[in-house]
Amino acid sequence: MGVYALTSLSGSPGVTAAAACWAMTSTRPTIVIEADPAGGSPILAGAFGSRLEHTTSVLNLATPRAGVSLMDRLMEQALPFPNSTDALLVPGIASPEQATSLRAVWPSLGAHLQKMSLEGGYDILLDLGRMTYPLPTARLLNHVDALAIFARSDLPSLHVLVSGLANARKELGEDPSIATNLTRAALVLVDAPAEGNPASSLKAHIKPVPLVATVPHTPAGVRPFSLGTPIPTRRGLDKITKADHIAKYTKAVTSMSQALRAHAASYAETLIGE
């Protein structure tokens, strides 16, 4: 259980697909909250296959109702993922213009999500989309256990990553000028071998942010989570099938979720020790 924010500093490295895969394949109850100020609901259009109208939304949390708690209002907006009973989605706003309506909601929502995770045993995933400055959802980050920053392994993406990590840590309330290994930020590398930038070459440039996981860049593997296509079964003795790609991607996302939990636990233990 924990509260995890997922974001990127550039491009479209697959943050949303990873969040959907995490929720749809986890053995823990999981809630994904789309908190991308850019608007739209990529998960409703993707993993849900555009089968539902965008009528429920995190935007509805901006309107208080007498006698109804913020958590009750949140659960009213939650939709079960396809073929799942304990994975839920709270869709994002419909357009960027609506983002300002939620500025006063994020701080109290973050505190409630922490409590919900601890008492209800939920993994709560905040899909922040691409991190922009100033970050409208920055006050949510006060309440996350870890911030997963996704980056493609091509040189332009890595250049933005290395130059932007200090700003990302500032959004977490950390001071990058202080020499310490204590950080809630963590890197998830979306690796395409043909791009020629192995994970091992990054570690010296991203300190103290650890590289906690690598997931494959595999369009065939993410389709059930980004396009809502059914998960196929493996056929006969085919060398490579769509099912193989999906299984590889799912395994990588599961490893990523475990690594983020371990990173968050290590941060908490070190903080208590200090």
Residue pairs with C-beta under 8 A, 6 or more apart in sequence:
1 28
1 117
1 118
1 120
1 121
1 122
1 123
2 117
2 123
2 124
2 145
2 146
2 260
2 261
2 264
3 110
3 113
3 114
3 117
3 124
3 126
3 143
3 144
3 145
4 123
4 124
4 125
4 126
4 144
4 145
4 146
4 147
4 148
4 260
4 264
5 125
5 126
5 128
5 140
5 141
5 144
5 146
5 147
5 148
6 15
6 18
6 19
6 125
6 126
6 127
6 128
6 147
6 148
6 150
7 15
7 128
7 129
7 130
7 131
7 147
7 148
7 149
7 150
7 168
8 15
8 129
8 130
8 131
8 149
8 150
8 151
9 130
9 131
9 149
9 151
9 160
9 161
9 164
9 165
9 168
10 130
10 151
10 156
10 157
10 160
10 161
10 164
11 130
11 152
11 156
11 157
11 160
12 130
13 150
13 151
13 152
13 157
13 190
14 150
14 190
14 215
14 217
14 222
14 226
15 127
15 128
15 129
15 150
16 34
16 42
16 43
16 46
16 127
16 129
16 226
17 46
17 222
17 225
17 226
18 150
18 188
18 215
18 225
18 253
18 256
19 32
19 43
19 125
19 127
20 32
20 43
20 46
20 47
20 81
20 225
20 226
21 222
21 224
21 225
21 249
21 250
21 253
22 30
22 32
22 123
22 125
22 253
22 254
22 256
22 257
23 30
23 31
23 32
23 81
23 84
23 87
23 88
23 89
23 123
23 125
24 47
24 81
24 82
24 83
24 84
24 87
24 224
24 225
25 250
25 253
25 254
26 87
26 123
26 254
26 257
28 86
28 121
28 122
28 123
29 86
29 87
29 88
29 120
29 121
29 122
29 123
30 86
30 87
30 88
30 122
30 123
30 124
30 125
31 78
31 87
31 88
31 89
31 90
31 116
31 122
31 123
31 124
31 125
32 43
32 87
32 88
32 89
32 90
32 125
32 127
33 58
33 90
33 92
33 113
33 124
33 125
33 126
33 127
34 41
34 42
34 43
34 58
34 89
34 90
34 91
34 92
34 127
35 58
35 92
35 106
35 126
35 127
35 128
35 129
35 137
35 140
36 42
36 92
36 127
36 128
36 129
36 130
37 93
37 96
37 99
37 129
37 132
37 136
37 137
38 96
38 129
38 130
39 92
39 93
39 94
39 95
39 96
39 97
39 98
39 99
40 92
40 94
40 95
41 54
41 57
41 91
41 92
41 94
42 226
43 89
43 91
43 127
44 50
44 52
44 54
44 79
44 89
44 91
46 225
46 226
46 227
46 228
47 81
47 82
47 89
47 224
47 225
47 226
47 228
48 79
48 81
48 82
48 89
48 228
49 82
49 227
49 228
49 229
50 228
51 228
52 79
54 91
54 94
56 76
56 77
56 78
56 79
56 90
56 91
57 77
57 90
57 91
57 92
57 93
57 94
58 77
58 90
58 91
58 92
58 93
58 102
59 93
59 94
59 98
59 101
59 102
60 73
60 76
60 77
61 70
61 73
61 74
61 77
61 102
61 105
61 109
62 101
62 102
62 104
62 105
65 73
70 105
70 108
70 109
70 112
71 112
71 116
74 90
74 109
74 112
77 90
77 91
78 88
78 89
78 90
79 88
79 89
79 90
79 91
80 87
80 88
80 89
81 87
81 88
81 89
82 228
92 127
93 99
93 101
93 102
99 136
100 136
102 136
102 137
103 136
106 136
106 137
106 139
106 140
107 139
107 140
107 142
109 140
110 139
110 140
110 141
110 142
110 143
110 144
111 143
113 124
113 126
113 143
114 143
116 122
116 124
117 123
117 124
123 257
126 137
126 140
126 144
128 135
128 137
128 140
131 149
131 164
131 167
131 168
131 171
133 167
135 141
135 171
138 171
141 147
141 171
141 172
141 173
142 173
144 172
144 184
145 184
145 264
145 267
145 268
146 184
146 185
146 186
146 260
146 263
146 264
146 267
147 168
147 172
147 184
147 185
147 186
148 186
148 187
148 188
148 212
148 256
148 260
149 161
149 165
149 168
149 185
149 186
149 187
149 188
149 209
150 188
150 190
151 157
151 158
151 160
151 161
151 187
151 188
151 189
151 190
152 158
152 190
152 192
152 195
152 217
153 189
153 190
153 191
153 192
153 195
153 197
153 198
153 199
153 217
154 192
154 195
154 197
155 195
155 197
158 197
158 202
158 205
161 187
161 206
162 205
162 206
165 176
165 185
165 206
165 209
166 176
168 185
169 175
169 176
169 183
169 185
169 209
170 176
172 183
172 184
172 185
174 182
174 183
174 184
174 185
180 208
181 207
181 208
182 208
182 267
182 270
182 271
182 274
183 208
183 209
183 267
184 263
184 264
184 267
185 209
186 209
186 210
186 211
186 212
186 259
186 260
186 263
187 202
187 206
187 209
187 210
187 211
187 212
188 211
188 212
188 213
188 214
188 215
188 256
189 199
189 202
189 211
189 213
189 214
189 215
190 214
190 215
190 216
190 217
191 199
191 214
191 215
191 216
191 217
192 216
192 217
199 211
199 214
202 211
203 211
210 263
212 256
212 259
212 260
212 262
212 263
213 252
213 255
213 256
213 259
213 260
214 252
215 249
215 252
215 253
215 256
216 248
216 249
216 252
218 245
218 248
218 249
220 242
220 245
220 246
221 245
221 246
221 248
221 249
221 250
222 249
223 229
223 242
223 246
224 230
224 231
224 246
231 243
231 246
232 241
232 242
232 243
232 246
233 243
234 241
234 243
234 244
235 241
235 243
